[in-house]
Amino acid sequence: MNSRGRPLPSRRTGEAISVYNHGGQFLGKGLYNSQSLIALRLLTKLDEEIDQEFFKKKLVSAIELRKKIYPDETTYRLVNG
């Protein structure tokens, strides 16, 4: 049940879910996990596919940002779990 007492549609763990507010406005997309206390981890505020290319772009962007911020470093955390 959601906060309004309505049943939630069945979802699979790992499924990309679009999130909307009560007025139907798109808020973002995330990955659903039925086994977590945090059922949805929002990954983007854009209406884009969550696929291999999405993660590749995010990782490349993270690498470039760290190179810019820490130009003299040779090691850094790329992803925070």
Secondary structure as a PSIPRED ss2 file (coil, helix, strand):
# PSIPRED VFORMAT (PSIPRED V4.0)

   1 M C   1.000  0.000  0.000
   2 N C   1.000  0.000  0.000
   3 S C   1.000  0.000  0.000
   4 R C   1.000  0.000  0.000
   5 G C   1.000  0.000  0.000
   6 R C   1.000  0.000  0.000
   7 P C   1.000  0.000  0.000
   8 L C   1.000  0.000  0.000
   9 P C   1.000  0.000  0.000
  10 S C   1.000  0.000  0.000
  11 R C   1.000  0.000  0.000
  12 R C   1.000  0.000  0.000
  13 T C   1.000  0.000  0.000
  14 G C   1.000  0.000  0.000
  15 E C   1.000  0.000  0.000
  16 A E   0.000  0.000  1.000
  17 I E   0.000  0.000  1.000
  18 S E   0.000  0.000  1.000
  19 V E   0.000  0.000  1.000
  20 Y E   0.000  0.000  1.000
  21 N C   1.000  0.000  0.000
  22 H C   1.000  0.000  0.000
  23 G C   1.000  0.000  0.000
  24 G C   1.000  0.000  0.000
  25 Q C   1.000  0.000  0.000
  26 F E   0.000  0.000  1.000
  27 L E   0.000  0.000  1.000
  28 G E   0.000  0.000  1.000
  29 K E   0.000  0.000  1.000
  30 G E   0.000  0.000  1.000
  31 L E   0.000  0.000  1.000
  32 Y E   0.000  0.000  1.000
  33 N C   1.000  0.000  0.000
  34 S C   1.000  0.000  0.000
  35 Q C   1.000  0.000  0.000
  36 S C   1.000  0.000  0.000
  37 L C   1.000  0.000  0.000
  38 I C   1.000  0.000  0.000
  39 A C   1.000  0.000  0.000
  40 L E   0.000  0.000  1.000
  41 R E   0.000  0.000  1.000
  42 L E   0.000  0.000  1.000
  43 L E   0.000  0.000  1.000
  44 T E   0.000  0.000  1.000
  45 K C   1.000  0.000  0.000
  46 L C   1.000  0.000  0.000
  47 D C   1.000  0.000  0.000
  48 E C   1.000  0.000  0.000
  49 E C   1.000  0.000  0.000
  50 I C   1.000  0.000  0.000
  51 D C   1.000  0.000  0.000
  52 Q H   0.000  1.000  0.000
  53 E H   0.000  1.000  0.000
  54 F H   0.000  1.000  0.000
  55 F H   0.000  1.000  0.000
  56 K H   0.000  1.000  0.000
  57 K H   0.000  1.000  0.000
  58 K H   0.000  1.000  0.000
  59 L H   0.000  1.000  0.000
  60 V H   0.000  1.000  0.000
  61 S H   0.000  1.000  0.000
  62 A H   0.000  1.000  0.000
  63 I H   0.000  1.000  0.000
  64 E H   0.000  1.000  0.000
  65 L H   0.000  1.000  0.000
  66 R H   0.000  1.000  0.000
  67 K H   0.000  1.000  0.000
  68 K H   0.000  1.000  0.000
  69 I H   0.000  1.000  0.000
  70 Y C   1.000  0.000  0.000
  71 P C   1.000  0.000  0.000
  72 D C   1.000  0.000  0.000
  73 E C   1.000  0.000  0.000
  74 T C   1.000  0.000  0.000
  75 T C   1.000  0.000  0.000
  76 Y C   1.000  0.000  0.000
  77 R C   1.000  0.000  0.000
  78 L C   1.000  0.000  0.000
  79 V C   1.000  0.000  0.000
  80 N C   1.000  0.000  0.000
  81 G C   1.000  0.000  0.000
